Amino acid sequence: MHIHAVASEINCTFFSISASSITSKFVGEAERTMRHLFRMARERAPAIIFIDEIDSLLTARGGSNEGEASRRVKTEFLVQFDGVLGSKDAEASITVIGATNLPDQLDEAVLRRFPKRIMVPNPDRPARYALLRLMTKKHDHALTEENFQYLADATENYSGSDLTMLCSDALMGPLREAMVNTDLTKASKSEIPRLSFRHFQQSLNNVRASVPPQSLRHYFDWDKQFGSSLFLTVDVLPDTMRSPLLISIEEERKIFYQEHATPTPTPTTTTTTTASNSDKAATTAAGATRSDEQPTPESDVIPTSSLGLGSDDKDDEEPPTIGHSKTRSAVTLPVKAIKRNSAASARITTSKKT
């Protein structure tokens, strides 16, 4: 999410790759893919190359389980990365961003080529409050300001994905209650209760924090030793990348009801026009003419053999029409096709006479 925001903010080309899009079972194919990736990034510069779970590609070299193909991929990446760092043209610059949960397993040469090592911590209390408000604003709920403040305190050490799963589990709470006494396949919308605070209380027992405290201490220790003195939090973002200020819950609920209210049908007006006597007479005559016409029987359809395709003196005439002359509902043959058919018929007739 952060990387997409950066790419849209600076208006550049975005490449998102992973280990599955680089590796291959064929010898030399992975290195070729890596080389083509950086070449395309140079052609469409300025560009951003984002490598998700970079530790799966660029782990420390020299391990007992390292294969020859993995070593060649790392070497090719380092060579291409040196070309990126050596670029002096600002418009042809390429920014490489990697994300990992295991920074201590990266190769030392890879770490040297990433001068900025920024830690993205778990959302703090204001960020958790804002995320909970944003993920529930599009749903009809009965939560108050005190409920959101309580949830922001109760979700300490929750990551962004943990908060997403918490809200998803809470949104299923009304359906679970309705399933006890109601058949959901036949239930109406009024029979399903609104999202309330008790559903979040039940979800807090189902969804817990996925990051243990010892892992957080390990990340902070590694960042203190190798990382940059910068935390990617809301405070360090520019104003253009921050979300707008949240409105009150009452105003948010009014906007929700206005957007999801049933639209009132617009009254339709009927216009009546009075036709003149001459128009009425013309309409009556046209109706009488159509009623006098009878459906074309199959015997009146002119067969294709009676169209005179064998005569050469009718090439310049209009193409004949198959069907009744009044209905004009048959298919018109093209002029070029008629000429070809007439020429073929003439050759057949000449060969018979000879």
C-alpha positions as CSV (number, residue, x, y, z in Angstrom):
1,M,0.0,0.0,0.0
2,H,2.8,2.4,0.8
3,I,4.6,1.6,-2.4
4,H,1.5,2.2,-4.5
5,A,1.1,5.5,-2.8
6,V,4.7,6.5,-3.6
7,A,4.4,5.5,-7.2
8,S,1.3,7.5,-7.8
9,E,2.7,10.5,-5.9
10,I,5.8,10.8,-8.1
11,N,4.0,9.7,-11.3
12,C,6.4,6.9,-12.4
13,T,6.1,3.4,-13.8
14,F,5.7,0.7,-11.1
15,F,7.0,-2.9,-11.4
16,S,5.9,-5.4,-8.7
17,I,7.8,-8.7,-8.8
18,S,8.2,-11.7,-6.5
19,A,10.3,-14.8,-6.4
20,S,7.8,-16.8,-8.4
21,S,8.0,-14.3,-11.3
22,I,11.8,-14.5,-11.5
23,T,12.7,-18.1,-10.9
24,S,12.4,-20.7,-13.6
25,K,13.2,-24.4,-14.0
26,F,15.2,-23.7,-17.2
27,V,18.9,-23.0,-16.8
28,G,19.7,-19.3,-17.4
29,E,16.1,-18.2,-17.6
30,A,16.0,-16.5,-14.2
31,E,19.0,-14.3,-15.0
32,R,17.6,-13.4,-18.3
33,T,14.3,-12.4,-16.7
34,M,16.2,-10.2,-14.2
35,R,18.1,-8.6,-17.0
36,H,15.0,-7.9,-19.0
37,L,13.3,-6.4,-15.9
38,F,15.9,-3.8,-15.4
39,R,16.1,-3.0,-19.2
40,M,12.3,-2.4,-19.3
41,A,12.6,-0.2,-16.2
42,R,15.3,1.9,-18.0
43,E,13.2,2.2,-21.1
44,R,10.2,3.4,-19.0
45,A,12.1,5.5,-16.5
46,P,11.6,7.0,-14.0
47,A,10.4,3.7,-12.6
48,I,10.1,1.8,-9.3
49,I,10.9,-1.8,-8.9
50,F,9.3,-3.3,-5.9
51,I,10.4,-6.8,-4.8
52,D,8.1,-8.4,-2.2
53,E,9.7,-10.8,0.2
54,I,13.1,-10.0,-1.0
55,D,14.7,-12.5,1.4
56,S,13.4,-15.3,-0.8
57,L,15.6,-14.1,-3.6
58,L,18.7,-12.5,-2.0
59,T,19.5,-14.5,1.1
60,A,23.1,-14.7,2.3
61,R,25.5,-16.5,0.0
62,G,27.6,-19.4,1.0
63,G,25.0,-21.5,2.8
64,S,24.9,-25.3,2.6
65,N,21.5,-25.3,0.9
66,E,22.4,-22.7,-1.8
67,G,22.2,-23.9,-5.4
68,E,24.1,-22.7,-8.4
69,A,21.0,-21.2,-10.0
70,S,20.3,-19.2,-6.9
71,R,23.8,-17.8,-6.8
72,R,23.6,-16.8,-10.5
73,V,20.4,-14.9,-9.8
74,K,22.0,-13.0,-7.0
75,T,25.0,-12.2,-9.1
76,E,22.9,-10.8,-11.9
77,F,20.8,-8.7,-9.5
78,L,24.0,-7.2,-8.0
79,V,25.4,-6.4,-11.5
80,Q,22.1,-4.8,-12.6
81,F,21.9,-2.9,-9.3
82,D,25.4,-1.4,-9.8
83,G,24.1,-0.1,-13.2
84,V,21.2,1.6,-11.4
85,L,23.4,3.2,-8.9
86,G,25.7,4.5,-11.6
87,S,23.0,6.3,-13.5
88,K,23.6,10.0,-13.5
89,D,20.5,11.0,-15.5
90,A,17.7,12.0,-13.1
91,E,15.0,11.4,-15.6
92,A,16.3,7.8,-16.3
93,S,16.5,6.9,-12.6
94,I,15.3,3.6,-11.2
95,T,14.3,3.1,-7.6
96,V,14.5,-0.4,-6.2
97,I,12.4,-1.1,-3.0
98,G,12.4,-4.4,-1.2
99,A,10.1,-5.6,1.6
100,T,11.0,-8.3,4.0
101,N,10.2,-9.7,7.5
102,L,13.7,-11.3,7.8
103,P,16.2,-8.5,7.3
104,D,18.9,-10.4,9.1
105,Q,18.9,-13.1,6.5
106,L,19.8,-10.8,3.6
107,D,23.2,-10.9,2.0
108,E,25.7,-8.3,3.1
109,A,26.3,-7.1,-0.5
110,V,22.6,-6.6,-0.9
111,L,22.4,-4.5,2.3
112,R,25.2,-2.3,1.0
113,R,23.2,-1.6,-2.1
114,F,20.2,-0.4,-0.1
115,P,21.4,2.7,1.6
116,K,17.9,3.4,3.2
117,R,16.7,0.7,5.6
118,I,13.4,2.0,6.9
119,M,11.4,0.1,9.5
120,V,7.6,0.0,9.1
121,P,6.3,-0.5,12.6
122,N,2.8,-1.6,13.7
123,P,0.2,1.1,13.6
124,D,0.1,3.2,16.7
125,R,-3.0,4.2,18.6
126,P,-4.1,7.1,16.3
127,A,-3.4,5.0,13.3
128,R,-5.5,2.1,14.7
129,Y,-8.4,4.4,15.4
130,A,-8.3,5.8,11.9
131,L,-8.1,2.4,10.3
132,L,-11.1,1.1,12.3
133,R,-13.1,4.2,11.3
134,L,-12.2,3.8,7.6
135,M,-13.0,0.1,7.5
136,T,-16.4,0.5,9.0
137,K,-17.6,3.8,7.3
138,K,-19.2,1.9,4.4
139,H,-21.3,-0.3,6.6
140,D,-24.4,0.4,8.8
141,H,-23.2,0.2,12.4
142,A,-24.3,1.3,15.8
143,L,-20.8,2.1,17.3
144,T,-20.2,5.3,19.2
145,E,-17.1,7.4,19.7
146,E,-16.4,5.6,23.0
147,N,-16.5,2.2,21.3
148,F,-13.9,3.2,18.7
149,Q,-11.7,4.6,21.4
150,Y,-12.0,1.3,23.4
151,L,-11.2,-0.7,20.3
152,A,-8.1,1.4,19.5
153,D,-6.8,0.7,23.0
154,A,-7.7,-3.0,22.9
155,T,-5.9,-3.7,19.6
156,E,-2.4,-2.8,20.8
157,N,0.4,-4.6,18.8
158,Y,-2.1,-5.4,16.1
159,S,-0.7,-5.1,12.6
160,G,-2.6,-3.7,9.6
161,S,-3.6,-7.2,8.4
162,D,-4.7,-8.1,11.9
163,L,-7.1,-5.1,12.0
164,T,-8.4,-6.0,8.6
165,M,-9.2,-9.6,9.8
166,L,-10.8,-8.2,12.9
167,C,-13.2,-6.0,11.0
168,S,-14.0,-8.8,8.6
169,D,-14.8,-11.2,11.4
170,A,-16.9,-8.5,13.2
171,L,-18.9,-7.9,10.0
172,M,-19.9,-11.6,10.0
173,G,-21.3,-11.3,13.5
174,P,-24.8,-10.1,12.4
175,L,-25.1,-13.0,10.0
176,R,-24.2,-15.5,12.7
177,E,-26.9,-14.1,14.9
178,A,-29.5,-14.2,12.1
179,M,-28.6,-17.8,11.3
180,V,-29.8,-19.0,14.7
181,N,-33.5,-18.2,14.1
182,T,-33.7,-17.3,10.4
183,D,-33.0,-18.9,7.1
184,L,-30.6,-16.6,5.4
185,T,-31.7,-17.7,2.0
186,K,-35.2,-16.3,2.8
187,A,-34.4,-13.5,5.2
188,S,-34.9,-9.9,4.4
189,K,-32.5,-7.1,5.1
190,S,-34.6,-5.9,8.1
191,E,-34.2,-9.3,9.8
192,I,-30.4,-9.0,10.0
193,P,-29.2,-6.9,13.0
194,R,-26.9,-4.0,12.6
195,L,-23.2,-4.1,13.3
196,S,-22.7,-3.3,17.0
197,F,-20.0,-3.1,19.6
198,R,-20.7,-6.7,20.9
199,H,-19.7,-8.1,17.5
200,F,-16.3,-6.5,17.9
201,Q,-16.0,-7.8,21.4
202,Q,-16.6,-11.3,20.2
203,S,-14.1,-10.9,17.3
204,L,-11.4,-9.7,19.7
205,N,-11.5,-13.2,21.2
206,N,-11.2,-14.8,17.7
207,V,-8.5,-12.6,16.1
208,R,-5.4,-11.9,18.2
209,A,-2.2,-10.0,17.4
210,S,0.0,-12.1,15.1
211,V,3.3,-10.4,16.0
212,P,4.8,-11.6,19.3
213,P,6.6,-9.0,21.5
214,Q,10.0,-10.8,21.2
215,S,9.8,-10.4,17.4
216,L,9.2,-6.7,17.8
217,R,12.2,-6.4,20.1
218,H,14.3,-8.2,17.5
219,Y,13.2,-5.8,14.7
220,F,13.9,-2.8,16.9
221,D,17.4,-4.1,17.8
222,W,18.3,-4.8,14.1
223,D,17.0,-1.4,13.1
224,K,19.1,0.3,15.8
225,Q,22.2,-1.4,14.4
226,F,21.6,-1.4,10.6
227,G,18.6,0.7,9.9
228,S,18.1,4.4,9.1
229,S,16.9,6.8,11.8
230,L,13.5,7.0,10.3
231,F,10.2,5.2,11.0
232,L,7.6,5.1,8.3
233,T,4.7,6.5,10.2
234,V,1.9,8.9,9.4
235,D,3.9,11.8,11.0
236,V,6.7,11.6,8.5
237,L,4.4,11.6,5.4
238,P,3.7,14.8,3.5
239,D,0.3,16.5,3.7
240,T,-0.6,15.4,0.1
241,M,-0.2,11.7,1.1
242,R,-2.2,11.9,4.3
243,S,-5.8,10.9,4.6
244,P,-8.3,13.8,5.2
245,L,-9.5,14.5,8.7
246,L,-12.2,12.2,10.0
247,I,-15.6,13.6,10.5
248,S,-17.9,12.8,13.4
249,I,-19.7,9.5,13.6
250,E,-23.1,11.2,13.4
251,E,-22.2,13.0,10.2
252,E,-20.7,9.9,8.8
253,R,-23.9,8.0,9.5
254,K,-26.0,10.7,7.8
255,I,-23.9,10.5,4.7
256,F,-24.2,6.7,4.7
257,Y,-28.0,6.8,4.9
258,Q,-28.1,9.5,2.1
259,E,-26.0,7.3,-0.2
260,H,-27.9,4.1,0.5
261,A,-31.4,5.6,0.6
262,T,-34.0,4.3,-1.8
263,P,-34.4,6.8,-4.6
264,T,-37.8,8.2,-5.1
265,P,-39.3,7.6,-8.6
266,T,-39.5,10.7,-10.7
267,P,-43.0,11.5,-12.1
268,T,-43.4,11.0,-15.8
269,T,-45.4,13.4,-17.9
270,T,-47.4,12.3,-20.9
271,T,-47.7,14.7,-23.9
272,T,-50.7,14.4,-26.2
273,T,-50.6,15.8,-29.7
274,T,-53.7,16.4,-31.9
275,A,-53.3,15.3,-35.4
276,S,-54.8,17.3,-38.3
277,N,-57.5,15.8,-40.6
278,S,-55.1,15.3,-43.4
279,D,-52.6,13.4,-41.2
280,K,-55.5,11.2,-40.0
281,A,-56.6,10.5,-43.5
282,A,-53.0,9.7,-44.5
283,T,-52.6,7.4,-41.6
284,T,-55.9,5.7,-42.3
285,A,-55.0,5.2,-46.0
286,A,-51.6,3.7,-45.0
287,G,-53.3,1.4,-42.6
288,A,-55.7,0.3,-45.3
289,T,-52.9,-0.4,-47.7
290,R,-51.0,-2.5,-45.2
291,S,-54.2,-4.5,-44.3
292,D,-54.9,-5.2,-48.0
293,E,-51.5,-6.8,-48.4
294,Q,-51.4,-10.5,-47.9
295,P,-48.4,-12.6,-46.7
296,T,-46.3,-13.8,-49.5
297,P,-46.9,-17.5,-50.2
298,E,-44.0,-19.8,-50.9
299,S,-45.2,-20.2,-54.5
300,D,-44.6,-16.5,-55.2
301,V,-40.9,-16.6,-54.3
302,I,-38.9,-16.4,-57.4
303,P,-36.3,-19.3,-57.6
304,T,-32.7,-18.5,-58.3
305,S,-32.8,-20.5,-61.5
306,S,-35.3,-18.0,-63.1
307,L,-33.2,-14.9,-62.5
308,G,-31.6,-15.2,-65.9
309,L,-28.0,-15.6,-64.7
310,G,-26.9,-17.1,-68.0
311,S,-27.6,-14.0,-70.2
312,D,-24.8,-11.6,-70.8
313,D,-27.1,-8.6,-71.7
314,K,-28.2,-8.1,-68.1
315,D,-24.8,-7.5,-66.4
316,D,-25.4,-3.7,-66.2
317,E,-28.9,-4.1,-64.7
318,E,-29.7,-3.7,-61.0
319,P,-29.2,-6.9,-59.0
320,P,-32.4,-8.9,-58.8
321,T,-34.3,-9.3,-55.5
322,I,-35.4,-12.7,-54.3
323,G,-38.9,-12.5,-52.9
324,H,-42.1,-10.5,-53.4
325,S,-41.9,-7.1,-54.9
326,K,-44.1,-5.5,-52.2
327,T,-42.5,-6.9,-49.1
328,R,-38.8,-6.3,-50.2
329,S,-37.7,-8.7,-47.5
330,A,-35.4,-11.0,-49.5
331,V,-31.7,-10.9,-49.9
332,T,-30.1,-8.8,-52.7
333,L,-27.3,-10.6,-54.6
334,P,-24.2,-8.5,-55.2
335,V,-23.4,-7.3,-58.7
336,K,-20.0,-8.9,-58.8
337,A,-21.4,-12.3,-57.8
338,I,-24.0,-12.1,-60.6
339,K,-21.4,-11.3,-63.2
340,R,-19.2,-14.3,-62.1
341,N,-22.2,-16.6,-62.1
342,S,-23.3,-15.4,-65.6
343,A,-19.8,-15.9,-67.0
344,A,-19.7,-19.4,-65.6
345,S,-23.1,-20.2,-67.0
346,A,-22.0,-18.9,-70.4
347,R,-19.0,-21.2,-70.4
348,I,-21.0,-24.2,-69.4
349,T,-23.5,-23.5,-72.2
350,T,-20.8,-23.2,-74.8
351,S,-19.1,-26.4,-73.7
352,K,-22.4,-28.3,-74.1
353,K,-23.0,-27.0,-77.6
354,T,-19.6,-28.0,-78.7
